[in-house]
Amino acid sequence: MKRGVWFGLSIMVLIVLATVVLLPPPAQMSGGHIGLLMLSLVVVAIMLGFPTAFTLMGMGMIFAWLAYRSQNPDLAVQQTLDLMVQRTYGVMANDVLISIPLFVFMGYLVERANLIEKLFKSLHLAMARVPGSLAVATLVTCAIFATATGIVGAVVTLMGLLALPAMLRAGYDVKLAAGVITAGGCLGILIPPSVMLIVYGATAGVSVVQLYAGAFFPGIMLACLYIAYVMIVAKLKPGLAPPLPMAERVVPLPPLAQSLDGGHGRNALLGLVGALKGRDRAGTRSVLGQLAIALLPTLAFAAVMSLTWHLATKPVIEESTAGLVEMGTDLNAAADEPKDAGGVQEPSSDLQEPPGTDKAAAGDLQEPPGTVKEVVPAAPELKAAVPAVPAAPVADAERRAMPLWLWIMLGVSGAALLAFYAILNFSRLEIFKMLLASFFPLVVLIIAVLGTIVFGLATPTEAAAIGSLGGFVLAAAYLLAARPREYVRGVLKQWATPWALFGVTVVWFVLHKLEVVTPEVPQWLGTLSMAAIAVWCVMAVFQARLGQTLKESVFLTAKTSAMVCWLFVGSSIFSAAFALLGGQQLIEQWVLSMDLTPIQFMILSQAIIFLLGWPLEWTEIIVIFMPIFIPLLPHFNIDPLFFGLLVALNLQTAFLSPPVAMAAFYLKGVSPPHVTLNQIFLGMLPFMGIQIIAIVLLYMFPQIGLWLPQTLYK
Amino acid sequence: MKKTLLFIDKLSTWVGQAFAWAIVALTLLISYEVFSRYVLSDPHSWTFDVMIMLYGTLFMMAGAYTLAKNGHVRGDVLYGFFPPRVQAGLDLTLYLVFFVPGVIALAYAGYAFALDSWRIMEHSSTTADGPPLYPFKTIIPLAGALIFLQGLVEIARCVICLKLGNWPSREADVEEVDVDKLKQMVHVKDEDIAALDKLVVAQEQAGGKA
């Protein structure tokens, strides 16, 4: 405690001393020097603990007035007022920042869905054989949960309650356990969709989409480095992270599985198929249910592979007049084709598709009769999304040969599938079911949100809104699952109809977009399913008792958004004043006069940001200091996108650097009294080292971050 | 006096919480628009402006609520270590130096800004027939006034703290990291943590011997 005070005070004294030494005496001060004075004053003022948004606003106002007064004293007050209100309005109408409340809302909903306990349990059972399994499971849980929620404090606290006891009981070293939890909890601010990248994007004028695409692999890399470190430690020093005792690995089996298993780890698939015979109806039904779950991966595999095949071998459409003449022959050729591509699971369904994308000619003929009626009137009024509707497209309706990568993909995933079934015994099936109930929904949510953004299917704002809705659905499902069984069953029956309707629409839409199904989703079906989901939302609030959760999430979202966005209001007034005073120019001159190489500049800037991470929070660093750094980047030919990725990695360390690391205090708050802050800090050190390694790696191989955005957006 | 302060506190909270529900409207509006645009091929041009307005209104009107719940980010390096009287003294000074002039200026400038907009009945120019902007711009002076009032309450809190030597309590509200609630959520009891302590002590002793 005393140390913290001395630490903070000495930083403040240092800043004040540096200002006094470096700045010329007041008589010779230019506007730029006043700007620098303002910058050092604001750091001191922030450290005094006053709400930063208003420190920035007040200081920005005073200095903007000074700047204007030096130009024209009569207009100064009016100009200052105009500046303030214009800047505020700019933040209010900012179309980048708008996704912050939406992502925050999604995070709170997912957090309150209360699936972290299941997630951790299923992951640590699934990884029982991996060295340091509990620590690895903790890291993976943290990475996924923190990515979906983005709330460092809550993730660290929850994992401190769940994983720390589990690890301590298994004989893990306190320091290692603490380090894993704190480092893992902070992953959420780097791995997209993270609020930090939105704030950086809004400040630096870099596209959030590109930042998300760029931060994806560095985030995964950091998580993998953590996991690798833990596994190596567990291998080299088993005393620090002993393997799980056998008793902890046993998965309790439900009665049906127990009777089928017979106690010697039979293959689940064979066991289930064998059990289909000679049972009463209820027995058969429950066996069939288990079988259906066990076959889910096969279904997913078949669906993905056949869609990929469809897209990869889709005929190339060329503008050619000969197409009309040769149409008949091509149709025959197309019908023959699927036989050649025999490796695919469902060739029969492909036979029904029209060759090419010709809607008017072939589509109506081959569609099932029921849908034709709706399609015909709908087609003219909806402008078709597929541009190739007019006569020409069927020129080359022959399917292309299957590319090599598809064969490889088919082979590899097929082998993986076989291996999965070969080792699938009943306890693994239980683990698989647990994963299905906790791990997959979250991963699907993250991938859906991130995928649509990165592949340009939706803007971050749109994806964030859909993500929030997804969070709502998750919360509804998990809160419902906590209610009595009979009640759940009754409610699920009511939920089935709207979701079936909605599912049909979405599947239809996706298939239409992938050009498997030609007609668009009929208007009436779309409207109906939308209404059904709206009704469901209202129903769910009452049936799953979501009211309290929703209310809390809404209020928390308001507070967090207000915190970030008011900070933006303050900082945009402040940085305007800084620019007006000419502080920016002075810094530019100064940096350029040092004649740095890009590498030196990069190291210098990252070191400054790292040092700032001690006294300040990441929000403050980004909104106050990025406007100063970003204009310098062109001089050194540095991509602001790349710089942003480095900054994001760098600011991770700010969460872990003692003595002000937030994560450590959250963990301390829920750990046993004898776990000291010092132990937690010591545990975090290796992970800080890994972060620095990650920064160096990213700097040496920029392609880790830049490959995805460059591939996607060129 | 005390009644007035409490009333302002409640008012900020109430207004902030009422406008907080804009996030639900925002989520539903965008989801609706996404569905309508992509699945039904029926985009609406007005949604962009309405989205922006919902977001701007949400965070501006929640500013005073956040202040009332001490939710605005503050540098915690030193502040947390100070005794309450020092904290209150610093806060009081900085409220008077930065907050009061800044927020009054913002509210006043916002008033003129909104007045201009009302005078010409300004509409958004994002699309040809954009929705009216003047109610949205009115949010600035409103939010400014509300946050100023809440600031007065905070100043009063500082004065009380300077007199009594400890901070007057705030009304409880949902917190981001509510340890008790999280414990309940994952079924962990304090006894469990206490029992765990023995393991830590045992490890320390083993480590000390080795």
Chai-1 contact restraints between the chains, C-beta under 6 A:
chainA,res_idxA,chainB,res_idxB,connection_type,confidence,min_distance_angstrom,max_distance_angstrom,comment,restraint_id
A,G4,B,F81,contact,1.0,0.0,6.0,A-B,restraint_1
A,V5,B,F81,contact,1.0,0.0,6.0,A-B,restraint_2
A,G8,B,V77,contact,1.0,0.0,6.0,A-B,restraint_3
A,G8,B,L78,contact,1.0,0.0,6.0,A-B,restraint_4
A,I46,B,G75,contact,1.0,0.0,6.0,A-B,restraint_5
A,M47,B,G75,contact,1.0,0.0,6.0,A-B,restraint_6
A,M47,B,V77,contact,1.0,0.0,6.0,A-B,restraint_7
A,M47,B,L78,contact,1.0,0.0,6.0,A-B,restraint_8
A,L48,B,L90,contact,1.0,0.0,6.0,A-B,restraint_9
A,G49,B,R74,contact,1.0,0.0,6.0,A-B,restraint_10
A,G49,B,G75,contact,1.0,0.0,6.0,A-B,restraint_11
A,G49,B,Y79,contact,1.0,0.0,6.0,A-B,restraint_12
A,F50,B,L94,contact,1.0,0.0,6.0,A-B,restraint_13
A,P51,B,H72,contact,1.0,0.0,6.0,A-B,restraint_14
A,P51,B,R74,contact,1.0,0.0,6.0,A-B,restraint_15
A,T52,B,V73,contact,1.0,0.0,6.0,A-B,restraint_16
A,A53,B,H72,contact,1.0,0.0,6.0,A-B,restraint_17
A,F54,B,F98,contact,1.0,0.0,6.0,A-B,restraint_18
A,F54,B,F99,contact,1.0,0.0,6.0,A-B,restraint_19
A,T55,B,F98,contact,1.0,0.0,6.0,A-B,restraint_20
A,M57,B,G102,contact,1.0,0.0,6.0,A-B,restraint_21
A,G58,B,F98,contact,1.0,0.0,6.0,A-B,restraint_22
A,G58,B,G102,contact,1.0,0.0,6.0,A-B,restraint_23
A,M61,B,G102,contact,1.0,0.0,6.0,A-B,restraint_24
A,M61,B,A105,contact,1.0,0.0,6.0,A-B,restraint_25
A,L81,B,A105,contact,1.0,0.0,6.0,A-B,restraint_26
A,L81,B,A109,contact,1.0,0.0,6.0,A-B,restraint_27
A,M84,B,A105,contact,1.0,0.0,6.0,A-B,restraint_28
A,M84,B,L106,contact,1.0,0.0,6.0,A-B,restraint_29
A,M84,B,A109,contact,1.0,0.0,6.0,A-B,restraint_30
A,V85,B,A109,contact,1.0,0.0,6.0,A-B,restraint_31
A,V85,B,G110,contact,1.0,0.0,6.0,A-B,restraint_32
A,V85,B,F113,contact,1.0,0.0,6.0,A-B,restraint_33
A,T88,B,I140,contact,1.0,0.0,6.0,A-B,restraint_34
A,M92,B,G56,contact,1.0,0.0,6.0,A-B,restraint_35
A,A93,B,I52,contact,1.0,0.0,6.0,A-B,restraint_36
A,I98,B,Y55,contact,1.0,0.0,6.0,A-B,restraint_37
A,P101,B,I23,contact,1.0,0.0,6.0,A-B,restraint_38
A,F105,B,I23,contact,1.0,0.0,6.0,A-B,restraint_39
A,N114,B,M185,contact,1.0,0.0,6.0,A-B,restraint_40
A,E117,B,V186,contact,1.0,0.0,6.0,A-B,restraint_41
A,G153,B,E176,contact,1.0,0.0,6.0,A-B,restraint_42
A,G153,B,V177,contact,1.0,0.0,6.0,A-B,restraint_43
A,A154,B,V177,contact,1.0,0.0,6.0,A-B,restraint_44
A,T157,B,V177,contact,1.0,0.0,6.0,A-B,restraint_45
A,T157,B,L182,contact,1.0,0.0,6.0,A-B,restraint_46
A,L158,B,L182,contact,1.0,0.0,6.0,A-B,restraint_47
A,L161,B,V186,contact,1.0,0.0,6.0,A-B,restraint_48
A,L161,B,V188,contact,1.0,0.0,6.0,A-B,restraint_49
A,L162,B,V186,contact,1.0,0.0,6.0,A-B,restraint_50
A,P165,B,L196,contact,1.0,0.0,6.0,A-B,restraint_51
A,L168,B,L196,contact,1.0,0.0,6.0,A-B,restraint_52
A,L168,B,L199,contact,1.0,0.0,6.0,A-B,restraint_53
A,V174,B,V200,contact,1.0,0.0,6.0,A-B,restraint_54
A,L382,B,S41,contact,1.0,0.0,6.0,A-B,restraint_55
A,E462,B,I30,contact,1.0,0.0,6.0,A-B,restraint_56
A,E462,B,V34,contact,1.0,0.0,6.0,A-B,restraint_57
A,A465,B,T27,contact,1.0,0.0,6.0,A-B,restraint_58
A,A465,B,I30,contact,1.0,0.0,6.0,A-B,restraint_59
A,A465,B,S31,contact,1.0,0.0,6.0,A-B,restraint_60
A,I466,B,S31,contact,1.0,0.0,6.0,A-B,restraint_61
A,S468,B,T27,contact,1.0,0.0,6.0,A-B,restraint_62
A,L469,B,S31,contact,1.0,0.0,6.0,A-B,restraint_63
A,F509,B,V39,contact,1.0,0.0,6.0,A-B,restraint_64
A,V521,B,V39,contact,1.0,0.0,6.0,A-B,restraint_65
A,G526,B,V39,contact,1.0,0.0,6.0,A-B,restraint_66
A,G526,B,L40,contact,1.0,0.0,6.0,A-B,restraint_67
A,M530,B,F35,contact,1.0,0.0,6.0,A-B,restraint_68
A,E552,B,V174,contact,1.0,0.0,6.0,A-B,restraint_69
A,V554,B,A20,contact,1.0,0.0,6.0,A-B,restraint_70
A,V554,B,W21,contact,1.0,0.0,6.0,A-B,restraint_71
A,V554,B,I23,contact,1.0,0.0,6.0,A-B,restraint_72
A,F555,B,Q17,contact,1.0,0.0,6.0,A-B,restraint_73
A,F555,B,A20,contact,1.0,0.0,6.0,A-B,restraint_74
A,F555,B,V174,contact,1.0,0.0,6.0,A-B,restraint_75
A,L556,B,V174,contact,1.0,0.0,6.0,A-B,restraint_76
A,L556,B,E176,contact,1.0,0.0,6.0,A-B,restraint_77
A,T557,B,I23,contact,1.0,0.0,6.0,A-B,restraint_78
A,A558,B,G16,contact,1.0,0.0,6.0,A-B,restraint_79
A,A558,B,A20,contact,1.0,0.0,6.0,A-B,restraint_80
A,A558,B,A62,contact,1.0,0.0,6.0,A-B,restraint_81
A,K559,B,T66,contact,1.0,0.0,6.0,A-B,restraint_82
A,K559,B,G71,contact,1.0,0.0,6.0,A-B,restraint_83
A,S561,B,F59,contact,1.0,0.0,6.0,A-B,restraint_84
A,A562,B,F59,contact,1.0,0.0,6.0,A-B,restraint_85
A,A562,B,A62,contact,1.0,0.0,6.0,A-B,restraint_86
A,A562,B,G63,contact,1.0,0.0,6.0,A-B,restraint_87
A,A562,B,T66,contact,1.0,0.0,6.0,A-B,restraint_88
A,M563,B,T66,contact,1.0,0.0,6.0,A-B,restraint_89
A,M563,B,G71,contact,1.0,0.0,6.0,A-B,restraint_90
A,M563,B,H72,contact,1.0,0.0,6.0,A-B,restraint_91
A,M563,B,V73,contact,1.0,0.0,6.0,A-B,restraint_92
A,C565,B,F59,contact,1.0,0.0,6.0,A-B,restraint_93
A,W566,B,G63,contact,1.0,0.0,6.0,A-B,restraint_94
A,P615,B,V77,contact,1.0,0.0,6.0,A-B,restraint_95
A,T619,B,V73,contact,1.0,0.0,6.0,A-B,restraint_96
A,V660,B,V77,contact,1.0,0.0,6.0,A-B,restraint_97
A,G669,B,V179,contact,1.0,0.0,6.0,A-B,restraint_98
A,P672,B,I193,contact,1.0,0.0,6.0,A-B,restraint_99
A,P672,B,L196,contact,1.0,0.0,6.0,A-B,restraint_100
A,P672,B,D197,contact,1.0,0.0,6.0,A-B,restraint_101
A,P672,B,V200,contact,1.0,0.0,6.0,A-B,restraint_102
A,P673,B,D197,contact,1.0,0.0,6.0,A-B,restraint_103
A,H674,B,D197,contact,1.0,0.0,6.0,A-B,restraint_104
A,H674,B,V200,contact,1.0,0.0,6.0,A-B,restraint_105
A,H674,B,V201,contact,1.0,0.0,6.0,A-B,restraint_106
A,V675,B,V200,contact,1.0,0.0,6.0,A-B,restraint_107
